[in-house]
Amino acid sequence: MIEAVDQFRAAQKLADLWLTRYMLGVAYVQAEAYTEALSELDLAEKRRGEGAALFLEESPTIRYLVPLSYWQARAQAELGLTVPARRNFEQFVALRGGATPADPLTEDARKRLVR
């Protein structure tokens, strides 16, 4: 994961894009660097309008925004921010809960809400 973090940071120096902020935040969560993760994911949240039109094409890319709340919740939970973490897990499950078959992130979010 450290290599992924380095690669996304290098990519961000070339172009500060929503997708690199989001992916860097995910990589930080997976590397257990939760403070850094939350910082990047919060920036992605503030720039969520870019996530709706990532590739400047005619097809919308708003689907990329759905897992943002999951990854924010993961970082928040690890930092002890239980109220916003729960809110983000609930938001993610509300958006993805009806998906068939349920994806691993949805299953994980449901388990974390039960705790």
C-alpha positions, 0 to 999 in steps of 0.5 A, a space after each residue: 500500500 505504501 507504493 500505491 500511496 507514493 504513486 498517487 502522490 506523484 500523480 497528484 503532482 502532475 494533476 490535482 484531480 478528484 480521482 487522485 484525491 479519492 484514490 489516495 484517500 483509499 490507499 491511505 486507509 488501506 495503509 492504516 494512515 487514517 489521519 492522512 486518509 480522512 484529509 484526502 477523502 474530505 477534500 474529495 467530498 468538498 470537490 464531489 462535483 468533479 466526481 460527477 463528470 470525471 472523464 469530461 465525457 457525455 456519460 455521468 460518473 456520479 457512481 464513483 461518489 458512492 463509495 466515498 462515504 464508505 472510505 470516509 467512515 472507515 477513516 473516521 471510525 479508526 480515528 474514534 469519530 464514531 458519530 460521523 462514521 456511523 452517519 457515513 456508513 448508513 449513507 453508504 448502505 442506503 445507497 448500495 444496500 439494495 444492490 444484488 449481489 451485495 458487494 464486499 464494501 456493503 457487507 463490511 459497512 453493514 457489519 460495522 453498523 452492527 458493532 
